[in-house]
Amino acid sequence: QVQLVESGGGLVQPGGSLRLSCAASGRIFSIYAMGWHRQTPGKEREWVANIISGGRTNYVDSVKGRFTISRDNAENTLYLQMNSLKPEDTAVYYCYAVPRIGAPRIWGQGTQVNVSS
């Protein structure tokens, strides 16, 4: 069973950048897909981005051109590079893994991102 631990959150001013990391306890090269969601209080968890086995990436429209998702199979780590951050990006960010098609998602514990001046 893969376990996921996020890091890299924090406080940043609007227009700034952060890079989130998601370290997997096992080998991730065989995982079908990995990605990120985010959630703010009182709202449903929102899907942000994913990366599918083979390298195809997808993003929610609100982050296209600003966020970049990547995975380093050698380091067993998923990343989310976030540039040009906006206050509306403030949320708890959760990484997830889908071990194979149809399998339930495995979640990390989340990392808080605050964008504020």
Protein Blocks (a to p, Z undefined) as FASTA:
>chain_A
ZZdddehiacddehiacddddddfbdfklpmbdcdddddehiacddfbdcdehiiacddf
klgokaccdddfklopacdddehiafklgccddddddfbghiacdddebjaddddZZ
